[in-house]
Amino acid sequence: MSPILRARLKKFKGNRLGYFSFILFIILFVLSLSAELIANEKPLLVKYNQHYYVPVFNVYPETTFGGVFETEADYRDPVVQQLIDERGWAIWPILRYSYQTPNLDLSVPVPSPPTTQNWLGTDDQGRDVLARILYGLRISLLFGLVLTLFASVIGIIVGAIQGYYGGWVDLIGQRILEVWGGLPTLFMVMILVSIFTPSIYWLFLIMLLFGWTGLVGIVRAEFLKARKLEYVSAARALGVSDLMIMFRHILPNVLSSSLSQLPFMFTANITALTALDFLGYGLPPDAASLGELLLQGKNNLNAPWLALSGFFSLALVLSLLIYIGEATRDAFDPRRQK
């Protein structure tokens, strides 16, 4: 690890709020990745007739546990639970509901308020709100993270080409960016998404189509400044190719300023996905989503736990990312170094 990087990491850790937010965000991210182990309608581990089974990862027919049906066992069925208890045991997750599992034992109409079974209540289809938040948080974080990485790669490449070559390449590129950036992104995404069958892959490609411009300006400015420096002129004189100069010599010096913007891009992508889900143009209807939970809160004002759960979940994640972004910018952006 270089002394400069070590000093920047030390400065990042010195920002107590940003560093604490980073630790808390990592914990939430790991919990969301482990959603099946925390909230599931299937046991984590079953011992039956001296054999061990892992229903959360594998499919077992009911006949495996002494039942009569060849289809997958319904572990919430009291008959199946009794069969397992007679010759073994089962270890269940903390929440015995997945994001699509309805609670069929409710004594009140849905959406039902929080209880000991459903800690944050149920939605208008009887599904556990906490389970849907956990699964929806995973989709939002993974979607936003991958979208940010792909958009960053495209933006860095475009900005590098514009800044390194300058002249007509830069002039034409800037005019294209001005036109592209002037388009109403949210409305364009809504129009394009409505044309195709709802799919997370189509949504990703369409949002990537409009989300790659965030880093172009920063990378372009850094390359415009660096292409006139002595080490670049020396590399040209030695016959080093433009591609090698751009991505081996200049780019490593530019990445620090680009890195400081990634948390803010991440935040914007999560917000955009939530907004599209809220408007009905985002993920497929059967997917767990924070935006869909907020929409249910809007449509069920008599069930305030829906809106409050969605709001505080989204507010917590976005606040953590903002604090992480500010700490990263202070530590890694050369323009803010003292």
C-alpha positions as CSV (number, residue, x, y, z in Angstrom):
1,M,0.0,0.0,0.0
2,S,1.4,3.4,-1.0
3,P,2.0,6.1,1.6
4,I,-0.6,8.4,-0.2
5,L,-3.3,5.7,-0.1
6,R,-2.4,4.9,3.5
7,A,-2.8,8.6,4.4
8,R,-6.1,8.9,2.6
9,L,-7.5,5.8,4.3
10,K,-6.4,7.2,7.7
11,K,-8.2,10.5,6.9
12,F,-11.3,8.5,5.9
13,K,-11.2,6.6,9.2
14,G,-10.7,10.0,11.0
15,N,-14.1,11.1,9.8
16,R,-16.0,9.4,12.6
17,L,-19.5,9.8,11.1
18,G,-18.4,8.6,7.7
19,Y,-16.5,5.7,9.0
20,F,-19.3,4.6,11.4
21,S,-21.8,4.9,8.5
22,F,-19.5,2.7,6.3
23,I,-19.4,0.0,9.0
24,L,-23.2,0.2,9.5
25,F,-23.8,0.1,5.8
26,I,-21.6,-3.0,5.4
27,I,-23.6,-4.7,8.2
28,L,-26.9,-3.9,6.4
29,F,-25.5,-5.1,3.1
30,V,-24.3,-8.4,4.5
31,L,-27.7,-8.9,6.3
32,S,-29.5,-8.2,3.0
33,L,-27.3,-10.7,1.2
34,S,-28.3,-13.3,3.9
35,A,-32.0,-12.6,3.5
36,E,-32.8,-16.3,2.9
37,L,-31.2,-17.2,6.1
38,I,-33.0,-14.6,8.1
39,A,-36.5,-14.6,6.6
40,N,-37.8,-17.7,4.9
41,E,-40.8,-20.0,4.9
42,K,-38.5,-23.0,4.8
43,P,-36.3,-24.4,7.7
44,L,-32.6,-23.8,7.6
45,L,-31.8,-27.3,8.6
46,V,-33.9,-30.5,9.1
47,K,-32.8,-33.7,10.7
48,Y,-35.1,-36.6,9.7
49,N,-34.4,-40.3,10.2
50,Q,-30.7,-39.6,11.0
51,H,-30.3,-37.7,7.7
52,Y,-29.8,-33.9,7.4
53,Y,-31.5,-31.7,4.9
54,V,-31.1,-28.1,3.9
55,P,-34.5,-27.0,2.5
56,V,-33.5,-23.3,2.3
57,F,-31.1,-24.3,-0.6
58,N,-32.5,-27.5,-1.9
59,V,-36.0,-28.8,-3.0
60,Y,-37.3,-31.9,-1.2
61,P,-40.6,-33.7,-1.9
62,E,-43.0,-34.3,0.9
63,T,-42.4,-38.0,0.6
64,T,-38.8,-37.4,1.9
65,F,-40.4,-36.7,5.3
66,G,-43.0,-39.5,5.2
67,G,-45.7,-37.6,3.4
68,V,-47.8,-38.7,0.4
69,F,-47.2,-36.0,-2.2
70,E,-44.3,-36.0,-4.7
71,T,-44.4,-32.2,-4.9
72,E,-42.2,-29.9,-2.8
73,A,-42.9,-30.1,0.9
74,D,-44.9,-27.3,2.4
75,Y,-43.0,-26.8,5.7
76,R,-45.6,-24.5,7.1
77,D,-48.2,-27.2,6.9
78,P,-48.9,-28.6,10.4
79,V,-49.0,-32.1,9.0
80,V,-45.5,-31.8,7.5
81,Q,-44.2,-30.2,10.7
82,Q,-45.7,-33.1,12.8
83,L,-44.0,-35.7,10.5
84,I,-40.6,-34.0,10.9
85,D,-41.0,-33.7,14.7
86,E,-41.9,-37.4,15.1
87,R,-38.5,-38.5,13.7
88,G,-36.3,-35.4,14.0
89,W,-36.2,-31.7,14.3
90,A,-36.0,-28.5,12.3
91,I,-34.2,-25.2,12.8
92,W,-36.1,-22.2,11.5
93,P,-34.9,-18.7,10.5
94,I,-35.8,-15.7,12.7
95,L,-38.7,-14.8,10.5
96,R,-40.8,-17.7,9.1
97,Y,-41.9,-15.7,6.1
98,S,-40.3,-15.0,2.7
99,Y,-41.0,-11.8,0.7
100,Q,-43.9,-13.5,-1.1
101,T,-45.3,-15.6,1.8
102,P,-48.7,-14.5,3.0
103,N,-49.7,-15.0,6.6
104,L,-52.8,-17.1,6.4
105,D,-53.5,-17.2,10.1
106,L,-54.4,-13.5,10.5
107,S,-57.4,-12.7,12.7
108,V,-57.8,-9.1,11.2
109,P,-58.1,-7.9,7.7
110,V,-55.0,-7.0,5.7
111,P,-52.9,-4.9,5.9
112,S,-52.6,-6.0,9.5
113,P,-50.7,-4.0,12.2
114,P,-47.4,-5.2,13.8
115,T,-47.6,-8.3,16.0
116,T,-45.2,-10.8,17.5
117,Q,-45.4,-12.8,14.3
118,N,-45.1,-9.9,11.9
119,W,-42.9,-7.4,13.6
120,L,-43.6,-4.6,11.1
121,G,-47.1,-5.8,10.1
122,T,-48.2,-7.1,6.8
123,D,-49.0,-5.4,3.5
124,D,-52.3,-5.5,1.6
125,Q,-51.7,-9.1,0.5
126,G,-50.8,-10.4,3.9
127,R,-47.0,-10.5,3.3
128,D,-44.6,-9.8,6.0
129,V,-43.3,-6.2,5.7
130,L,-39.9,-6.8,7.4
131,A,-39.2,-9.7,5.1
132,R,-40.1,-7.6,2.0
133,I,-37.8,-4.8,3.3
134,L,-34.9,-7.2,3.7
135,Y,-35.3,-8.7,0.2
136,G,-36.1,-5.3,-1.3
137,L,-33.0,-3.8,0.3
138,R,-30.9,-6.5,-1.3
139,I,-32.3,-5.9,-4.8
140,S,-31.9,-2.1,-4.4
141,L,-28.3,-2.3,-3.2
142,L,-27.1,-4.9,-5.7
143,F,-28.9,-3.1,-8.6
144,G,-27.5,0.3,-7.6
145,L,-24.0,-1.1,-7.0
146,V,-23.8,-2.9,-10.4
147,L,-25.3,0.0,-12.2
148,T,-22.9,2.4,-10.6
149,L,-19.9,0.3,-11.6
150,F,-20.9,-0.2,-15.2
151,A,-21.9,3.5,-15.6
152,S,-18.5,4.5,-14.0
153,V,-16.5,2.4,-16.5
154,I,-18.4,3.9,-19.5
155,G,-18.1,7.4,-18.1
156,I,-14.4,7.1,-17.4
157,I,-13.7,5.7,-20.9
158,V,-15.6,8.5,-22.6
159,G,-14.1,11.2,-20.4
160,A,-10.6,9.8,-20.9
161,I,-11.0,9.9,-24.7
162,Q,-12.4,13.4,-24.7
163,G,-9.7,14.8,-22.4
164,Y,-6.7,13.1,-23.9
165,Y,-7.4,13.9,-27.5
166,G,-9.1,17.3,-27.0
167,G,-9.8,19.3,-30.2
168,W,-12.6,18.1,-32.4
169,V,-13.1,14.9,-30.4
170,D,-13.7,16.9,-27.2
171,L,-15.8,19.5,-29.0
172,I,-18.1,16.9,-30.6
173,G,-18.3,14.9,-27.4
174,Q,-19.3,17.9,-25.4
175,R,-22.1,18.8,-27.7
176,I,-23.4,15.2,-27.6
177,L,-23.3,15.2,-23.8
178,E,-25.1,18.5,-23.7
179,V,-27.9,17.1,-25.8
180,W,-28.0,13.8,-23.9
181,G,-27.9,15.5,-20.5
182,G,-30.7,17.8,-21.5
183,L,-33.2,14.9,-22.0
184,P,-35.7,14.4,-19.2
185,T,-34.1,11.2,-17.9
186,L,-36.9,9.9,-15.7
187,F,-39.6,10.4,-18.4
188,M,-37.4,8.8,-21.0
189,V,-36.8,5.8,-18.8
190,M,-40.5,5.5,-18.1
191,I,-41.4,5.6,-21.8
192,L,-38.8,3.0,-22.7
193,V,-39.6,0.7,-19.8
194,S,-43.3,0.8,-20.8
195,I,-42.4,-0.5,-24.3
196,F,-40.8,-3.7,-23.1
197,T,-42.0,-6.6,-20.9
198,P,-41.1,-5.7,-17.3
199,S,-37.7,-7.2,-16.6
200,I,-34.8,-6.3,-14.3
201,Y,-32.4,-6.7,-17.2
202,W,-34.2,-4.3,-19.5
203,L,-34.5,-1.8,-16.6
204,F,-30.8,-2.1,-16.0
205,L,-29.9,-1.5,-19.6
206,I,-32.3,1.5,-20.0
207,M,-31.0,3.2,-16.8
208,L,-27.4,2.5,-17.8
209,L,-28.2,4.2,-21.1
210,F,-28.9,7.5,-19.3
211,G,-26.7,7.1,-16.2
212,W,-23.1,6.9,-17.5
213,T,-22.5,10.7,-17.9
214,G,-21.9,11.4,-14.2
215,L,-18.1,11.0,-14.3
216,V,-17.4,12.2,-17.8
217,G,-16.8,15.9,-16.8
218,I,-14.5,15.1,-13.9
219,V,-12.4,12.6,-15.9
220,R,-12.3,14.8,-18.9
221,A,-11.0,17.8,-16.9
222,E,-8.3,15.7,-15.3
223,F,-7.1,14.3,-18.6
224,L,-7.1,17.7,-20.2
225,K,-4.8,18.9,-17.4
226,A,-2.6,15.7,-17.4
227,R,-2.0,15.4,-21.1
228,K,0.3,18.4,-21.1
229,L,2.5,17.2,-18.2
230,E,6.1,16.2,-18.7
231,Y,5.7,12.5,-18.0
232,V,3.1,12.2,-20.7
233,S,5.3,14.0,-23.2
234,A,8.2,11.7,-22.2
235,A,6.0,8.6,-22.8
236,R,5.0,9.9,-26.2
237,A,8.6,10.5,-27.1
238,L,9.5,7.0,-26.2
239,G,6.8,5.7,-28.5
240,V,4.3,4.5,-25.9
241,S,0.9,4.0,-27.4
242,D,-2.0,6.4,-26.6
243,L,-4.0,3.6,-25.1
244,M,-1.1,2.7,-22.7
245,I,-0.6,6.4,-21.7
246,M,-4.3,6.9,-21.1
247,F,-5.0,3.9,-19.0
248,R,-1.7,3.0,-17.4
249,H,-0.1,6.4,-16.7
250,I,-2.8,9.0,-16.5
251,L,-5.9,7.0,-15.3
252,P,-4.3,5.9,-11.9
253,N,-3.8,9.6,-11.1
254,V,-7.4,10.4,-12.0
255,L,-9.2,7.6,-10.1
256,S,-8.9,9.2,-6.7
257,S,-11.2,12.1,-7.8
258,S,-13.6,9.7,-9.5
259,L,-13.7,7.4,-6.5
260,S,-15.0,10.3,-4.4
261,Q,-18.1,10.6,-6.5
262,L,-19.2,6.9,-6.5
263,P,-21.2,7.0,-3.3
264,F,-23.3,9.9,-4.6
265,M,-23.9,8.0,-7.9
266,F,-24.8,5.0,-5.9
267,T,-27.3,7.1,-3.9
268,A,-28.8,8.6,-7.1
269,N,-29.3,5.1,-8.7
270,I,-31.1,3.7,-5.6
271,T,-33.3,6.8,-5.5
272,A,-34.1,6.5,-9.2
273,L,-35.0,2.8,-8.9
274,T,-37.2,3.5,-5.9
275,A,-39.0,6.3,-7.8
276,L,-39.6,4.1,-10.8
277,D,-41.0,1.3,-8.5
278,F,-43.2,3.8,-6.8
279,L,-44.6,5.0,-10.2
280,G,-45.0,1.4,-11.4
281,Y,-42.3,1.5,-14.1
282,G,-39.6,-0.3,-12.2
283,L,-39.1,-3.9,-11.2
284,P,-41.6,-6.6,-12.0
285,P,-44.7,-6.6,-9.8
286,D,-43.8,-9.8,-7.9
287,A,-40.4,-8.4,-6.9
288,A,-39.7,-7.1,-3.4
289,S,-39.1,-3.3,-3.6
290,L,-38.9,-0.3,-1.3
291,G,-40.7,1.8,-3.9
292,E,-43.6,-0.7,-4.0
293,L,-43.8,-0.6,-0.2
294,L,-44.0,3.2,-0.3
295,L,-46.8,2.9,-3.0
296,Q,-48.7,0.5,-0.7
297,G,-48.3,3.1,2.1
298,K,-49.8,5.7,-0.2
299,N,-52.7,3.5,-1.2
300,N,-53.4,2.3,2.4
301,L,-53.4,5.5,4.6
302,N,-55.1,3.5,7.3
303,A,-52.0,1.4,7.7
304,P,-49.3,3.9,8.6
305,W,-46.7,1.2,9.3
306,L,-46.4,0.6,5.6
307,A,-45.3,4.1,4.7
308,L,-43.2,4.6,7.9
309,S,-41.4,1.3,7.3
310,G,-40.5,2.1,3.7
311,F,-39.6,5.7,4.5
312,F,-37.3,5.0,7.4
313,S,-35.6,2.1,5.5
314,L,-34.9,4.3,2.5
315,A,-33.9,7.3,4.6
316,L,-31.4,5.2,6.7
317,V,-29.7,3.7,3.6
318,L,-29.5,7.0,1.7
319,S,-28.3,8.9,4.8
320,L,-25.5,6.3,5.3
321,L,-24.4,6.6,1.7
322,I,-24.4,10.4,1.9
323,Y,-22.2,10.4,5.0
324,I,-19.9,7.8,3.3
325,G,-19.7,10.0,0.2
326,E,-18.8,13.1,2.1
327,A,-16.0,11.2,4.0
328,T,-14.7,9.7,0.8
329,R,-14.7,13.0,-1.0
330,D,-12.8,14.7,1.8
331,A,-10.2,11.9,1.9
332,F,-9.7,11.0,-1.8
333,D,-10.6,14.1,-3.8
334,P,-7.2,15.8,-4.6
335,R,-9.0,19.2,-5.0
336,R,-9.9,19.1,-1.3
337,Q,-6.5,18.1,0.0
338,K,-4.8,20.6,2.2
